[in-house]
Amino acid sequence: MSAVFNFTFVPWFRSVAPYIHLHRGKTFVVGMAGEAIAAGKLQLIAQDLALIQSMGVKIVLVHGFRPQVNEQLAAKGHEAQYAKGMRITDSVALDCAQEAAGQLRYEIEAAFSQGLPNTPMAGSTVRVISGNFITARPVGIVDGIDFKHSGLVRKVDVPGIRQTLEMGAMVLLSPFGFSITGEAFNLTMEEVATRVAIELQADKLIFLTEVPGIRLRPSESAGEDNPIDTEMPLDVAEKLLATLPAPAQPADTGFYLQHCVKACKAGVDRTHILPFATDGALLLEIYVHDGIGTMVIDEKLESLREATVDDVGGILQLIEPFENDGTLVKRDRTEIERDAGLYTVIEHDGVIFGCAALYPYPESRTGEMAALTVSPQSQGQGDGERMLKRIEQRARSQGLSSIFVLTTRTMHWFLKRGFQAVEIDWLPEARKRKYNLNRKSQVLVKHL
């Protein structure tokens, strides 16, 4: 094994460990578009889901079958009919849907049953359990359109699904439901996944789709000038939906977004739209900081707050590389534990990605901002400025009229944000006595 591989693998594996710990025991509902299976992605998706489940995540997988049903209809010389973004399911389409669901269930169960050596499925044991977990009702006639055998979710068997998940099995749901009279109804994958996520109060609802995510900013091209919005607050998503026409097909911006918004408003913490075309999209979204698709959340993902003693380990881990290369002055654990209340941190899914401390000198009406650090994984996203603003707020609340920093390498960053260089004699007497002449740090001051 090459040294280069070791050098890259070990830090990477350590970096995903916090997310492995965070998601263990959580419940994810994954809605997989039938187009993903038609595109030949099932094997890779199954491998990733098996890996995620092996790390302690409870998974409900809801599959779609739109292209498979259309293929069956075409083979019978029957045209697919849609209205309001939903299939009109006549008796022929219902037969085709039942055939497609049976075939796909067989293929999905087969994919999770593989265990060939030298593959990601080697040694895995994934029990896939399906059942009549969904009770349905007819859509009926809407605006003069008879949707026939198309239905909506009436009830979700939450105790049954939870009991199955607690057994360590993966729950597999087809977009089918049955009425109390035993009549079958064709449902949509999107509605089933959304209702199940809401009823279970799942931690995540994830759609694996044909679209790469949501592009909030309009552009003439889909290149780098029009990037995916990896994080979209719920209020922004709602405003965007209000400006869009009613979505009629999966390519429409609001098609999956409407379900994400509905789930978020009903208490699902995070909802995601991911491109199945990207290999490993599920792993990239769940175990990497910035993800790969669009995530809709009810509040800003990063939590900016004052630190507690419980954050000391995360702060130490964050600042250690910068202490080692000389950017920051070394601080031992005892010192940080003693001063934990002076620190402000940015937390992302339980992981500390930024910190700064304010050491007040009230007799001089100033304070030192120290240990300002942002993780390399999130630099360039404005977290440093958010931290600076919070430190300024804390300083003002304590009646301080200025803050100062001592820096050897980041002087220009502070100068751009209103700091001015001063002589060492400007420092409060108590701080001047601790000044390290060997570091020759530049003193910069910002008046509030």
C-alpha positions in Angstrom: 0.0 0.0 0.0 1.5 3.3 -1.1 2.5 6.0 1.4 0.5 8.5 -0.7 -2.7 6.5 -0.2 -2.1 6.3 3.5 -1.5 10.0 3.7 -4.8 10.8 2.0 -7.0 8.0 3.4 -6.2 8.4 7.1 -7.1 12.1 7.4 -10.2 11.5 5.2 -11.4 8.7 7.3 -10.9 10.6 10.5 -12.8 13.6 9.0 -15.9 11.5 8.3 -15.9 9.9 11.8 -18.0 12.7 13.4 -20.7 12.1 10.9 -20.7 8.4 11.4 -21.2 9.0 15.2 -23.8 11.6 14.5 -26.0 9.5 12.2 -25.9 6.3 14.2 -29.4 5.3 15.3 -31.0 7.9 13.0 -33.8 7.2 10.5 -33.5 8.1 6.9 -36.2 7.8 4.3 -34.7 7.5 0.8 -36.9 8.1 -2.3 -35.3 6.5 -5.3 -36.7 7.6 -8.7 -37.4 4.7 -11.1 -35.1 6.5 -13.6 -32.2 5.6 -11.4 -32.9 1.9 -11.8 -33.5 2.4 -15.6 -30.1 4.1 -15.8 -28.4 1.1 -14.3 -27.5 2.7 -11.0 -29.3 0.2 -8.7 -26.2 -1.9 -7.8 -24.1 1.1 -6.7 -27.0 2.7 -4.8 -27.6 -0.6 -3.0 -23.9 -0.9 -2.1 -24.0 2.6 -0.6 -27.2 2.1 1.3 -25.9 -1.2 2.7 -22.7 0.7 3.8 -24.8 3.4 5.4 -27.0 0.9 7.2 -23.9 -0.9 8.5 -22.9 2.3 10.2 -26.1 2.3 12.3 -28.6 4.2 10.2 -32.2 2.9 9.9 -33.3 3.1 6.3 -36.7 3.1 4.6 -36.3 2.9 0.9 -39.2 4.0 -1.4 -38.7 3.2 -5.1 -40.4 4.9 -8.0 -41.3 3.2 -11.3 -42.4 5.9 -13.7 -40.2 4.8 -16.7 -40.9 1.1 -16.1 -44.6 1.6 -16.1 -44.4 3.8 -19.3 -42.3 1.0 -20.9 -44.9 -1.6 -20.1 -47.7 0.7 -21.4 -45.7 1.3 -24.7 -45.3 -2.5 -25.1 -49.1 -2.8 -24.9 -49.6 0.1 -27.3 -51.2 2.2 -24.6 -50.3 5.8 -24.0 -49.3 7.2 -20.6 -51.6 9.9 -19.3 -50.7 12.6 -16.8 -52.5 15.6 -15.2 -51.3 18.0 -12.5 -48.0 16.1 -12.3 -49.8 12.8 -11.5 -50.5 9.7 -13.6 -54.1 9.0 -14.6 -54.2 5.3 -13.8 -56.7 3.4 -15.9 -57.1 -0.4 -15.6 -54.3 -1.0 -18.2 -51.9 1.3 -16.4 -52.8 -0.3 -13.0 -51.8 -3.7 -14.4 -48.6 -2.3 -15.8 -47.8 -0.6 -12.4 -48.4 -3.9 -10.6 -46.1 -5.8 -13.0 -43.4 -3.1 -12.8 -43.6 -3.0 -9.0 -43.2 -6.7 -8.7 -40.2 -6.8 -11.1 -38.5 -3.9 -9.4 -39.0 -5.4 -5.9 -37.3 -8.5 -7.2 -34.4 -6.6 -8.6 -33.9 -4.5 -5.5 -34.0 -7.4 -3.1 -31.5 -9.2 -5.4 -29.2 -6.2 -5.3 -29.1 -6.3 -1.5 -28.6 -10.0 -1.4 -25.3 -10.0 -3.2 -22.1 -10.6 -1.2 -19.4 -11.3 -3.7 -15.8 -11.1 -2.4 -13.8 -8.0 -3.3 -17.0 -5.9 -3.6 -18.6 -3.4 -1.1 -21.3 -6.0 -0.4 -18.9 -8.6 0.8 -19.8 -9.8 4.3 -23.0 -7.6 4.4 -26.3 -8.9 5.6 -29.1 -6.7 4.6 -32.6 -7.9 5.3 -35.1 -6.2 3.1 -38.7 -6.4 4.3 -41.7 -5.1 2.3 -45.3 -5.2 3.4 -48.7 -3.5 3.4 -47.5 -0.6 5.4 -49.5 2.0 3.4 -53.3 2.5 3.4 -54.5 4.5 0.4 -57.6 6.4 -0.8 -58.5 7.4 -4.3 -57.6 10.8 -5.7 -61.0 10.9 -7.3 -62.2 13.6 -9.7 -60.2 16.9 -9.6 -61.2 19.8 -11.8 -63.2 17.5 -14.0 -60.3 15.0 -14.4 -61.0 11.4 -13.2 -57.7 10.0 -11.9 -59.3 6.5 -11.7 -56.9 4.1 -9.9 -54.5 6.8 -8.8 -54.4 7.3 -5.1 -53.1 9.3 -2.1 -51.7 8.0 1.2 -54.4 7.7 3.8 -52.4 6.2 6.6 -48.9 4.9 7.4 -48.4 1.9 9.6 -45.8 3.6 11.8 -45.6 0.9 14.5 -45.1 -1.8 11.9 -42.3 0.2 10.1 -40.6 1.1 13.4 -40.7 -2.5 14.6 -39.2 -3.7 11.3 -36.4 -1.1 11.6 -35.7 -2.1 15.2 -35.2 -5.6 13.9 -32.3 -4.3 11.9 -34.0 -4.7 8.6 -34.4 -2.2 5.7 -38.0 -1.4 4.9 -38.8 -1.4 1.1 -41.9 0.4 0.0 -43.4 0.4 -3.5 -45.7 3.3 -4.5 -48.7 1.2 -4.0 -51.4 1.4 -1.3 -54.6 -0.6 -0.5 -57.9 0.7 0.6 -59.8 -0.8 3.5 -61.9 -2.7 0.9 -58.7 -4.2 -0.6 -58.6 -2.1 -3.7 -55.2 -1.3 -5.1 -54.1 2.3 -5.8 -51.2 3.6 -7.8 -49.4 6.3 -5.7 -46.4 8.5 -6.4 -43.0 7.7 -4.9 -42.6 11.3 -3.8 -45.8 11.4 -1.8 -45.2 8.0 -0.2 -41.6 9.0 0.8 -42.8 12.4 2.2 -45.7 11.0 4.2 -43.6 8.2 5.6 -40.8 10.6 6.6 -43.3 12.9 8.3 -45.2 10.1 10.1 -41.9 8.6 11.3 -40.5 12.0 12.1 -37.4 10.8 10.2 -34.1 12.7 10.6 -33.7 12.9 6.8 -35.8 12.6 3.7 -33.6 12.1 0.7 -34.7 12.1 -3.0 -32.3 10.4 -5.5 -33.4 12.0 -8.7 -32.8 12.9 -12.3 -32.0 16.5 -11.3 -28.8 17.6 -9.7 -30.4 19.8 -7.1 -31.9 23.3 -7.0 -30.4 26.3 -8.8 -31.8 29.3 -7.1 -29.8 31.8 -9.2 -31.0 31.9 -12.8 -28.4 31.5 -15.5 -28.3 30.9 -19.2 -26.1 27.8 -18.7 -25.9 25.1 -16.1 -22.1 25.4 -15.7 -20.0 26.9 -13.0 -21.8 30.2 -13.2 -25.0 28.5 -12.1 -24.1 26.3 -9.2 -26.3 24.1 -7.1 -27.6 25.7 -3.9 -26.2 23.1 -1.5 -28.1 24.6 1.4 -31.5 26.3 1.2 -33.4 27.7 4.3 -37.0 26.7 4.4 -38.3 30.3 4.0 -36.2 30.8 0.9 -37.5 27.5 -0.6 -41.1 28.5 0.2 -40.6 31.9 -1.5 -39.1 30.2 -4.6 -42.0 27.8 -4.8 -44.5 30.7 -4.7 -42.9 32.1 -7.8 -43.0 28.9 -9.8 -45.8 27.4 -11.9 -47.3 24.2 -10.6 -44.7 21.5 -11.4 -45.9 18.9 -13.9 -42.8 16.8 -14.5 -39.6 15.8 -12.5 -37.4 18.2 -14.4 -39.5 21.2 -13.1 -37.8 23.0 -10.3 -40.6 22.7 -7.9 -41.3 19.0 -8.5 -39.2 17.6 -5.7 -38.8 20.9 -3.8 -42.5 21.0 -2.9 -42.2 17.7 -1.1 -39.0 18.8 0.7 -40.8 21.9 1.9 -43.8 20.0 3.1 -41.6 17.5 5.1 -39.6 20.3 6.6 -42.7 22.2 7.7 -44.0 19.0 9.3 -40.9 18.4 11.4 -38.4 16.5 9.3 -35.0 18.0 10.2 -33.4 18.0 6.8 -34.6 17.1 3.3 -32.3 16.5 0.3 -32.4 16.4 -3.5 -29.5 14.4 -4.9 -28.5 13.5 -8.5 -28.3 9.7 -8.9 -26.0 10.3 -11.9 -23.2 11.2 -9.4 -21.5 8.1 -8.2 -21.7 8.0 -4.4 -24.1 10.9 -4.1 -25.6 9.5 -0.9 -22.2 9.1 0.8 -21.1 12.6 -0.4 -24.3 14.2 1.0 -24.3 12.4 4.3 -20.6 12.2 5.3 -19.1 15.3 3.7 -19.5 18.8 5.0 -20.8 20.6 1.9 -22.6 17.7 0.3 -23.4 17.2 -3.4 -27.1 18.2 -3.9 -29.5 20.6 -2.3 -30.5 20.4 1.3 -33.6 22.2 2.6 -33.5 23.0 6.3 -35.8 24.8 8.7 -32.9 26.9 10.1 -29.3 27.8 9.2 -27.3 24.6 9.4 -24.3 26.2 11.3 -25.1 27.1 14.9 -23.2 30.1 16.1 -23.1 30.1 19.9 -21.0 30.5 23.0 -18.9 27.5 23.9 -19.2 25.2 26.9 -16.7 22.9 28.6 -18.2 20.1 26.4 -16.7 21.9 23.4 -13.1 21.8 24.6 -12.2 18.6 22.7 -13.6 20.0 19.5 -11.8 23.3 19.9 -8.5 21.6 20.6 -8.9 19.4 17.5 -9.7 22.5 15.4 -6.8 24.7 16.5 -4.1 22.0 16.8 -2.9 22.2 13.2 -2.7 26.0 13.3 -0.7 25.8 16.6 1.7 23.2 15.0 2.5 25.4 12.0 2.9 28.5 14.2 -0.2 30.4 13.1 -1.6 30.3 16.6 0.0 30.4 20.0 -0.1 27.0 21.7 -2.8 26.6 24.4 -3.1 23.6 26.7 -6.3 21.9 27.6 -6.4 23.3 31.1 -6.3 26.8 29.8 -9.1 26.3 27.3 -11.2 24.5 29.9 -10.7 27.4 32.3 -11.6 30.0 29.6 -14.3 28.0 27.7 -17.0 30.6 28.5 -14.9 33.2 26.6 -15.1 31.2 23.3 -17.6 31.5 20.5 -17.9 28.4 18.2 -19.6 27.5 14.9 -21.1 24.1 15.1 -22.1 22.0 12.1 -24.0 18.8 12.8 -22.2 18.4 16.2 -18.8 19.2 14.8 -16.9 22.4 15.7 -15.8 24.2 12.4 -14.8 27.6 13.8 -13.9 29.3 17.1 -12.7 32.5 18.6 -12.2 33.9 22.1 -12.7 37.3 23.6 -10.4 38.1 26.6 -11.7 41.4 28.1 -9.5 44.1 29.7 -12.3 46.2 31.2 -10.0 48.7 32.9 -8.8 49.7 29.4 -12.2 49.2 27.8 -10.8 46.8 25.2 -10.6 43.1 24.6 -8.3 40.7 22.8 -9.8 38.4 20.1 -7.7 35.3 20.2 -7.6 31.9 18.5 -9.8 32.9 15.6 -9.9 29.7 13.6 -12.0 28.3 10.7 -11.6 24.8 9.5 -10.0 24.4 6.1 -13.2 22.5 5.0 -15.4 25.6 5.4 -13.0 28.4 4.7 -14.2 31.0 2.2 -17.8 30.7 3.2 -17.9 33.8 5.5 -17.6 31.9 8.8 -14.6 34.1 9.8 -16.6 37.2 9.4 -19.6 35.8 11.2 -17.3 34.9 14.1 -15.8 38.4 14.1 -19.3 40.0 14.2 -20.3 37.9 17.2 -17.1 38.8 19.0 -17.8 42.5 18.3 -21.3 42.0 19.7 -19.9 40.4 22.9 -17.4 43.2 23.3 -20.1 45.9 23.0 -22.3 44.1 25.5 -19.5 44.2 28.0 -19.0 48.0 27.5 -15.8 47.7 25.5 -14.9 50.3 23.0 -12.4 48.3 20.9 -11.0 44.9 20.3 -7.5 44.0 19.3 -5.6 41.0 17.8 -2.0 39.8 17.8 -1.1 38.2 14.5 1.9 37.1 12.5 0.4 35.8 9.3 -3.2 37.1 8.8 -2.7 40.9 9.1 -4.2 41.7 5.7 -7.5 39.8 6.5 -8.0 42.0 9.6 -6.9 45.2 7.9 -9.7 44.6 5.3 -12.2 44.4 8.1 -11.5 47.7 9.7 -8.5 47.0 12.0 -5.5 49.3 12.2 -1.9 48.7 13.1 -0.7 50.2 16.4 2.5 50.0 18.4 3.0 47.4 21.2 2.8 50.2 23.8 -0.9 50.6 22.9 -1.7 47.3 24.6 -3.2 47.2 28.1 -0.5 46.8 30.8 -1.6 43.3 31.8 -1.4 42.1 28.1 1.8 44.0 27.4 3.6 42.0 30.2 2.6 38.7 28.4 3.7 39.9 24.9 6.1 37.3 23.3 8.9 39.3 21.8 10.2 36.2 19.9 7.0 35.9 17.9 7.1 39.6 16.9 3.3 39.6 16.5 1.7 42.7 14.9 -0.9 44.4 17.0 -4.1 45.4 15.2 -7.0 47.4 16.8 -10.6 47.9 15.7 -12.7 50.6 17.4 -16.3 49.7 17.9 
